[in-house]
Amino acid sequence: MQVAIGGIAWGAVMGKVATVWLSHIFNDALVEITITLSMTYVVFYLGESVFGVSGVLAVVMLGLVVNSNKVTISPEVEVFLHRYNCTFSSFHLFKAVPV
């Protein structure tokens, strides 16, 4: 239970950190994409290996917090991230399923 609650709390805190960073940047696609993608890996890794909390729940909470403050991401970057996530998800889904 502590692992789950810790993961949710860790993800919420890091989601707020990400939204603060993103709110200081506008229309700089490279920086916004770097922050958005790297935060998911950092939150998962630190949550699992350093803090001993659920990295999966932390990343889900990070996504929910960033999504609730969607205005911090530029519209052009949002389109790119959507395309990237769809492609990335499809690739891993078909790679994981044996044919």
C-alpha positions in Angstrom: 0.0 0.0 0.0 2.9 2.4 0.8 4.4 1.6 -2.6 1.2 2.6 -4.4 0.5 5.8 -2.4 4.2 6.7 -2.6 4.1 6.3 -6.4 1.0 8.5 -6.7 2.6 11.2 -4.4 5.9 11.1 -6.2 4.2 11.4 -9.6 2.1 14.3 -8.4 5.0 16.2 -7.1 7.1 15.7 -10.2 4.1 16.6 -12.4 3.9 19.9 -10.6 7.7 20.4 -11.2 7.3 19.6 -14.9 4.4 22.0 -15.3 6.4 24.8 -13.6 9.3 24.1 -16.0 7.0 24.0 -19.0 5.2 27.2 -18.0 8.5 29.1 -18.3 9.0 27.9 -21.9 6.8 28.7 -24.8 7.2 27.6 -28.4 10.6 26.0 -28.0 9.9 22.6 -29.3 13.2 21.0 -28.5 13.1 22.0 -24.8 9.5 21.1 -24.3 9.8 17.7 -25.9 13.0 17.0 -23.9 11.4 17.9 -20.6 8.2 15.9 -21.4 9.9 12.7 -22.5 12.8 12.8 -20.0 10.5 13.4 -17.1 8.7 10.1 -17.7 12.0 8.1 -17.6 13.4 10.0 -14.6 10.2 9.7 -12.6 10.0 6.0 -13.3 13.7 5.2 -12.6 14.0 7.3 -9.4 10.6 6.0 -8.2 11.5 2.4 -8.6 15.2 2.3 -7.8 15.8 5.2 -5.3 12.5 5.7 -3.5 11.1 2.2 -3.7 7.7 3.3 -4.9 5.6 2.3 -7.9 7.2 3.8 -11.0 4.2 2.9 -13.1 1.7 4.8 -10.9 4.2 7.7 -10.6 4.3 8.0 -14.4 0.5 7.8 -14.7 0.2 10.5 -12.1 2.8 12.6 -13.8 0.8 12.3 -17.1 -2.5 13.3 -15.3 -1.0 16.3 -13.7 0.7 17.5 -16.9 -2.5 16.9 -18.9 -4.6 18.8 -16.4 -2.3 21.8 -17.1 -2.3 21.4 -20.8 -1.8 25.0 -21.5 1.8 24.7 -20.5 2.6 22.8 -23.8 2.7 24.7 -27.0 0.1 23.6 -29.6 2.7 22.6 -32.2 4.6 20.5 -29.6 1.4 18.9 -28.5 0.7 17.6 -32.0 4.2 16.2 -32.3 4.0 14.5 -28.9 0.7 12.9 -29.8 2.1 11.5 -33.0 5.2 10.3 -31.2 3.3 8.6 -28.5 0.9 6.9 -30.9 3.9 5.6 -33.0 5.9 4.6 -29.9 2.9 2.8 -28.3 2.1 0.9 -31.5 5.7 -0.1 -32.0 6.0 -1.6 -28.6 2.6 -3.2 -28.7 3.4 -5.1 -31.9 6.9 -5.9 -30.7 5.6 -7.4 -27.4 2.9 -9.6 -29.0 4.4 -12.7 -30.6 3.1 -13.5 -34.1 
